[in-house]
């Protein structure tokens, strides 16, 4: 028992498992012993010939013990096995391919098994979100291992209904010696024989009643049609929440005239700078203290201290994260929009409609339901605030699925581009999605001095696009560098792309598209700098910065191509840029630090 508590005490305390259950739990884990059937029974609900409704459960769990269940009785904690553990991106494929799994899940969810297997797999997937739950290992070193693992409990556990005032609790439990995950169920109220066992799927304290109602929509229907769905900018406190406070530069200490140096010493944490910065005006050094230019890949926060060495430059601006973190980017970009009350258009036109599922959940549900009422496309891409490479990213039009995702970490919901401009790939025998990466350079914010590297970069999906099978990554996403076994990666220089563009879209010049993109990027920078910190990027004479902007093109209803900003990345991977254009860092360093504005290489915003 001592060893058990040494390994599991913190887990039990964090999960809120009362101490008086611990001895019984330990004993049952030794078997393991699944003895819930001694006190409860699974009852199939008879709807007297009526068709079961969308919110009616197929069965429930009732107390069968004549003596009932006492909440404080230490023997009433029970192990529940997990019938299926899955990653969301693999769930549909497993349901399609594993007959026994598909049949068991269909029976648990009360679905008709006598339909085509792929159709049944889709029905199961869409229904899962009323029953499944998840866990994750927050301490995992690898970010992929911190992505939530979802599971369906067995027939007993899955029959426990949702209730706002439950009589049981259900928590996942990892038994460390065997690396097995169970669910623990235990009473929090006394129950009599025949009572239905219930749990609360939304246990955390939520002060906003509309938010709580929204989170319970998978189990309890409710209309949000009358709730105002217009976004509002949050207070400055929101921009600071969850971030280490940055100190601002003392501008009076920086009102000095810098003398041009024959050679600037560069300390760079990025290996590619060491390799490709060959311009004779720069020298790589290993000591930060002697460097004139600090090129970090880690976040720098103390700009006030940096003022003590006013001749130094750094590759970051204070509060630049308003651009590079997804929830804040959408907030600042909306400064270019008016009060948009039309659910059929986005505002501004270059920003996909975006909601913060942490702070704007009722507004999002209202927007979703109003689009649903008008029979508009309702596919959304759900993204974590601050992960890259498509990790923990989901595409769906299933509201229940969307509403369950915030428990795995803060997310935004962004309208999925359902009419993307496509590019024909002969090797794929069809038209695929693609996105365009432009490098954005910022020299100053007062006044704005911003530039765009003329050579853009392209990424392509590996399968022809269709609005289906959203878990097929190579059909709906374009970042293939990190996908195990990904084949047919397409690389193309921007000049070659322009030549192909003229053939595929002869009626629309690339110059006209690029003009729209540059106008959009200028407005993005204006949005990010129009407010003072923490709501905007701070003035900082020592700062210079490089960002990667990812853009997609969408067809409008009037058959025009509209650029859409997807995200802006800090310290992006520049490997391709250097391989394609070996003077990439030479040109950028000359622009940012020597004021050499080569108009053959850069657009001036």
N, C-alpha and C positions, 0 to 999 in steps of 0.2 A: 504493500500500500504506500509506503514512503516513496519508493521509486516511481510509482504511478503519479503521485502528487508532484513530485519533482519535475516530471515531464509535462503534466497536464493542468496543474493548478491555475496557472495564468489563463489558459484557454477556458477553463470552467468559469473562472471569475468574470472574464470579459464577456462570456456568453450568458451570464446571469443564471447559471445553474446553482440552485440553493445547496449549501454545504451538506444539509441532512440527506441529500440523495447520493453523495459521493461514494459511500461504502457500497451501496447496492449497485451503483454503476460499475464500480471496479469488479465486483463479483460477476456481473453479467457479461462483462467484456472478456472474461477468461474463457468462456464457452466457445464462441459467443452464444448468449441465450436470448432468443427472440420469443418472449412469452406474453406479449401484449394480448394475444388471442385468449388468454385466461380471463381477461376482464372486459374486453371490448369485442364487438362483432361487426362485420361489414354487412351493410344492408343495401340491397338494390332498391332504389326508389320506384314505386309504381305510380305512374302519372295517370292511371285510370283510362288508358287509351288515348289520352291527349298527347300531342306531339311535345317532346321535351324542348323547352325554350333555350335560347343561347346562354342564359345565366342560370339555368337549372342544372344542378349536379346529377350525374348518373347514379351515384350512391353516396351513402354517408357512413360515419362510424358512430356506433352507439355503445353505451355502457351496458354490459350484460350481467355484471356481477350483482347479485341480489343485495349485497351490502353497499353498493355504490363505490365511489372512490373518494377518499379523504385527501385533500391537498397536502396536508402535513405528514401523511404516512410515508416514511422513507422508502418503502418498497415500490412505490408507484412511479418509477422512472423506467422507461422502456427503450430498447434499441429498435430502430427501424432501418431496414436495409435499403440500399439504393438500387433501383431496378435499372437505371441507365444514367451514366455520367458522360457528358459530352461538351465539346467546344461548339459554340453556335455555328461557326463556319463549316463544321463537319456534319451537323445534325441531319440536314435533309438527305445527304448522300447515304448516311447510315440507315435512315428510315427507308430509303429506296432499295438498298442493297441487302439488308438483313431481314428476311421474312419473319423470323420469330420475334424480333424487336418490334417490327411494325404491327404485328398481330397483337402482341401484348399491350402496346401503347394504345392501340385502337380500343381494345376491350376496357382498359382502365379509364379511357376518356369517354366511353359510351358511344363510339363511332361505328358506323356500319362497315364491316370488313369486306362486304361483297361488292367492292368497286375496284377499279383499276389501281394497281399498286402505286404508281406515281401520284395519282390524284389523292389516294388515301394518305400517302406520306405528307403531301402538302396540307391536307386537312389536320393531320396530327400536329405538324409544325405550327400551324396557325392557332391551334387550341392549347398548346403547351403552356402558354404564359399565364394561365389561370392556376397552374399546378406546380410548375418547376420552381426551383430555388437555386442559389449559387453560394459558393465560397471561394476564397482566394488566399494566397499566402503573401501577406504584405511585406514580409521580410525577405522574400526571394531576391537574390542578387540580379538575376536576369529579368529584364522588363517583361519578356514574353511569359515568364513563369508567374508574374503578378496579374496576368489577365484572368478574369473570373472563369471558374469551372462551374458549369451548370449541371443539375441533376434532377431526376425524377425519383421520388421515393417509391417504395413498393406499393402494392394495392392498399395496404392498411394506411400508410402515411399519406398517400395521395387522396384518400377519401376524407381527410379532415378539412372541413369547410372553413372559409374565411368568415370572420365575425369581428365587428368593432369592439365588442366586449366579450373576449374569448374566455374559455375555461381551461385551455391547455396552452402550453408553449411548445414550439418546435425549433430546435437549433441544430446546425451541423456540428459534428464532432470528429476530429481527426485522431484516431488511435495510433499514436506515434510508433510503438514497437512493431506494428505490422503494416504501418502506412495504409490503413484502411479508413475510409470515411463513412460514418453512419449519421443518422439523425437521431437525436434524443427527444423523446416526447414525455412531458410530465405535466401534472395538473397544477393550476394556480387557483382553482376554486373547488369546493366540494361538489360532487356530482351524484345524482341518484340513478338507480337502474332505469334504463331507457333514455337517459339524456343523450343528446347528440353532442359529440366532441367537436370543438371549434378552436381555431387559432386565428391570430391576427397577422396577415402578411405584411402589414405596414406598421411595424412596432414603434418606430422612432417618433419622438415628440415633434409634432408639426403645429405651429401656432396658427398658420393661415388655414382657415377652414376650406377655402376653395382648392388650395393645393392638396389638402388631405383627401378631399372628395375626388380630385383628379387622379390621385395615386390609387384609389380603390376602384376605378372604372373597370378593370378586368373582371371584377366580381359583382359590382353594383352599378347599374346603368344610371347615367345622369346627363342632362343637356347643359352644355356650356355656350350655347348659341348666342345668348344675350350678354356674355361677358366681353368687355372691351379687349380686343386683341392687338391694339396699337402698341408698339414698343415704346418704352420710356427709358431715358438714360438714368442709370443708378447714381447714387451719391458718390462723392470722392472716396468714401470709406470702402466701397466695393472694389475700387481699383487697387487698394492697398491690401485687401484681405488675401491671406494665403501667400503673401510675398514678403521677402526680407526687405526691410526699409532701406531705400537707397538715399545716400546723402547727396545734396545738390552742390554743384560747383559754386564757389564764391566769385562771381563775375568780376568784381573790382580787382581781384588779384590777377586776372587774366587780361586786363586791358594794357597789354604790352605789345610792342612791335617785335615779331619774331624775325630774326636774321636768317636768311637762307643759308643752309649749310651745303658744303660740297658733297658731303656724304652723310646719310641718315642711318643710324644704327637701329636694327630691327630685331626685337625679341618676338619670336613667333611660336605659339604652341601647335600650329598647324604644319605638318610635315611638308605639304605641297608648297607652302611659301618658301621653305628652305630649298626645295627642289627647283622651283620655277621663277623665283624672284632673282633675276640675273642682271637687271639694270644696274649699271655701275654707280649710280647715285645712292644705292642702298647696300648695306652690309649686315649680314646676319650675325647676331651676337648671342651668347648663351646666358648672359647676365642681365636680368631685368633692370637692375639699378643703373646700368650704363646705357640703356636703350633710349633712343629718341621716339621710337614707335613701339607700342605694345599691341601685338595682334593675338588676342586671346581666343580660346575656344571654351573658356569657362566664364561664368558671369562675373562682372566687376560691379561693385556696389558703392565704393567710397570715393565719389567724385570730389568731395570737399578736400580730402587728403591729397588727391592728385593735383590740386591747385598749388600745392607747395612746390611742385616741379612744373612750372607753367610752360616749359619748352617741350614737354612730353605730349605725344598724341596717343590716343587709344581707339580701338576699333568698336566702340560702343557709345551709345547715347543714354543718358539717364532716362529711365522709364520708357525705353524703346519697346518694352514688352507689351505696350498697348497695341503694337502691330503684330507681334509674333506669337501671342497666345490667342487661341481661336475665339474665346468668348469676348475678350476685350476688342479684338479686331472688328467683330461685327458691331459692337457698340459704337466705336469711333466712326466707322464707315457710315452708320446711319445718320450721322450729322449732316450728310448731303441730301437727306430725304426730307420730305414734308410729312405731314400726318397722313400716312397711307391708310385709307379705309377700304381699299379694293383688294379682295383676296385673290384676284386673278392676275395681279402684277406685283413685281418686286420693286422696292424703292430703297436706295437708288437702283436704277435699272441694271447696274453692273454687279450688284451684290445679291446672291441668292437669299431669299427670305430666310432669316435665321432667328431662332429662339433659344434662350438659355434655359435648359430644363431644370436648372437649380433655382432660378429666381423668377422665371416667366412661364412656369408650367401651365397654370390656368389659361393664360393668354394663348399659349401654343395650342391647347386642346380646343379652345374656341375657334382659332384660325383653322385648325384641322377639320372640325365639325362643320364650319361654314363652307369650306371648300368641298367637303363631302356632300353637303346639301346642294351645292351647285354642280355636282358631278364633275369636278375638276380633278386632274391627276393629283394624287396625294402620296406620292412616294417621297420619302425623306431619307437623308443620309445622317446618321447619328455618329458624332465624333467626340472623343475625349478632348478636354481643353488643351492638353499639352503633350500629346504623343504624336509621333510621326510614323511613316511607313505603312499607314493604313491599319495600325494596331487598334484593336477594340473598336472597329468602325463597322457600321451596319447599315444596310439599305433595306427599307421595308415600307409598306403602306399599312401595316398592321399596328393600330394604335396601342393595343395591349402589349405587344412586343416592345414598342417604344417606351411605354410607361414603366416597364420593369427594368430597363437598362440603367437608369440613374443610380440604382443601388450599388452598381459596380464602380462608381466614381462619377464626378461631374461631367456632364455632356452638353453639347449643343445639338439642336435639330436644325438641319439646313435643307431647304427644298432641293430634292434631287433633280439634276438636269435631265429631264426626260426627253428632250429634243436636241441632243447634242449635234453639232456639226461634226461630220465623220470624215475619215481619210481612207481611201481605198488602198488596201494592202493586197497585192497580187499573191504574195506567199500565204495569205490567210483566206484568199478567195472571197473577200468581202470587205465591207467598210467597218472600220474600228474606231473606238473612241481615242482621242489623243488630247494631251494638254501641252501647254507652252510655258516654259520657264524663262522669265526675264530677270536679269540681275539689276537690282535697284541700288543705287549708291547715294548716300546722304552725306553732304559736307557741312551743312549748316541748316538751322531751322528758323533763325531770325537774322536776315531774310532767308527764305527757303532756297537752298542750293541742292538740287537733286538731279541725278543723271541716270540714264538707262543704257546699259551695255547693248550695242546694236546686234551682236550675235546672240540670238536666243537659242534655247535648247528644247528638244522635243521628246516626249515619251508617248508610247503607243500601247494600247491594249493588244493582246495576242489572239483574241477571238472576235469575230464579227459581232457588232452590238445588236442587242435586242432587249426590250423591256421585260425580261423574265430571268429566272435562275440567278437571283441576286447574290447568292453565295458562291457563284463561279467568279473567283477573283480575277482571272485573266480576261474576262469579258467586260467587267465593270470598273476595273482599276488599271492604272497605267504604270505604277511603280513596280517594276519587275526585278530590280537589282537584288532584293532581299528574299525572293521566293525560291525555296529549295526546288531544284529541278526545273525551274522555269526555262523554257526553250523559246527560240524564235524572237529573242530580243531585237528590236529594230532600232538601229542607230542611223541618224541622218543629220547632215550638216544643214544649217538653216538655208543656205543658198540652194541646196538640192531640194529642200522642202518647197521653197518658193517656186522653183521650176515645176515641180509636181502640182503645186497648187494652181498654177496657171492652166494646167491641163484639166484638172478636176473641177475647178470653179472658174472658168474663163470669164464669167460675167461679173465676178467680184474680185477686185484687185487686192493683193495682200497689203499694199500701201494704205488702202482705205481701212482695213482691219487694224493695222498697226497704229494708225492715227487715233482710232477709238481706244486702243489699249493704252497709249501714252497719255491720252486725256484722262482715262480712268486712274492711272497710276499717279498722275499729278493731283487729282482730287483725293486719293487715298492719303498722300503725304499732307495735304492741306487739312484733312480731317484729323490726322494724328497730331498735328501741331497747333490747332486752333484753340485748344484749351491748355491751361497751365497744369504742371504736375500736381497730383498723380494722374490726372485725367488725360494728359498728353505728354509728348516727348519734350524734354527740357532743352533749353539753349545750353550749349556747352562748346566753347571754342576749341577745346582739346579733342573733341570727339569727331570721328569719321566712322562710317558704317557701310557694310555690304549686306544686302538681304536678297533672298530669292523669292520671287513672286510667281505663284502657280495659277495659271489662267486656263479656262476652257471657253469654247465658243458655243453659243446656243442659238437655235433658230427662234425668232420671234413669230408671233401670229401673222405679222405682215411680211414674212419671208425675208427678214433682215437678219444679219449675224450680229449677235450681241456678246461682247466679251463678258465673262463672269469671273470674278476674283474668288479663288478657292481658299488660298491661305498664303501667308508670308512666313518664310523660314529664316531663322537666325543661324549663323555659322553653317550654311548649307554645304553639302558635298560638292566640291569644285573639281573633282577628278576629271570628269568629262570635259569641262571647260578648259582645263589645262592641256589635256591630250589633243583636243580639237584645235585650240588656239594657244600655242605655247607662250605667247606674250600676254596672256590674260592677266596675270598678277603684275607684270611690268606696267601695263597700261593703267591698271586700276591704282596702283601705288603712285604712279606719276600724276594721275588726276587728283587723288585725295590729298597727297602730301607735297607735291611739287607744283600744283595748279596748272598742269599741262592738260588743257582741254582739247583733245584730239577729236575733231568733229567727224572724222572718218570712223571712229570707234564708238563714240557716245552720242546719245541724244541728250540735250539739255532740257529738262522739264521746266 
